[in-house]
Amino acid sequence: MTADGHISIADAHAVALARERDATLVVGADDDFDDIDLFAFRDHDV
């Protein structure tokens, strides 16, 4: 099940929780987060 914009409910919950707690969210290499600024852990420290 995905929400409008093709982001899964689990991913949406993870983003909301990280924002609420002012935390860093570490995600995989999928394309669900193309609309926000990302720092790839392959290229930068998290």
C-alpha positions as CSV (number, residue, x, y, z in Angstrom):
1,M,0.0,0.0,0.0
2,T,1.4,3.4,-1.0
3,A,0.3,6.9,-0.3
4,D,-0.1,9.6,-2.9
5,G,3.3,10.2,-4.4
6,H,4.4,6.6,-4.3
7,I,6.0,6.6,-0.8
8,S,5.0,3.6,1.3
9,I,3.2,4.1,4.6
10,A,6.2,2.7,6.5
11,D,8.6,5.2,4.7
12,A,6.2,8.1,5.5
13,H,6.1,7.0,9.1
14,A,9.9,6.9,9.3
15,V,10.3,10.3,7.7
16,A,7.7,11.8,10.1
17,L,9.3,10.2,13.2
18,A,12.8,11.4,12.2
19,R,11.4,14.9,11.6
20,E,9.6,14.9,15.0
21,R,12.7,13.8,16.8
22,D,15.1,16.0,14.8
23,A,17.0,12.8,13.9
24,T,19.0,11.6,10.9
25,L,17.1,9.0,8.8
26,V,19.2,6.4,7.1
27,V,17.5,4.9,4.0
28,G,18.5,2.5,1.3
29,A,19.2,3.2,-2.3
30,D,15.6,3.1,-3.5
31,D,14.2,6.1,-5.4
32,D,11.3,6.8,-2.9
33,F,13.2,9.9,-1.6
34,D,14.1,11.6,-4.8
35,D,12.2,14.8,-3.9
36,I,14.2,15.6,-0.8
37,D,17.9,16.4,-0.3
38,L,19.9,13.3,0.4
39,F,23.5,12.6,1.4
40,A,24.5,9.1,0.2
41,F,26.3,7.2,2.9
42,R,28.6,5.8,0.2
43,D,29.9,9.3,-0.4
44,H,29.6,11.1,3.0
45,D,29.5,10.2,6.7
46,V,26.1,10.0,8.2
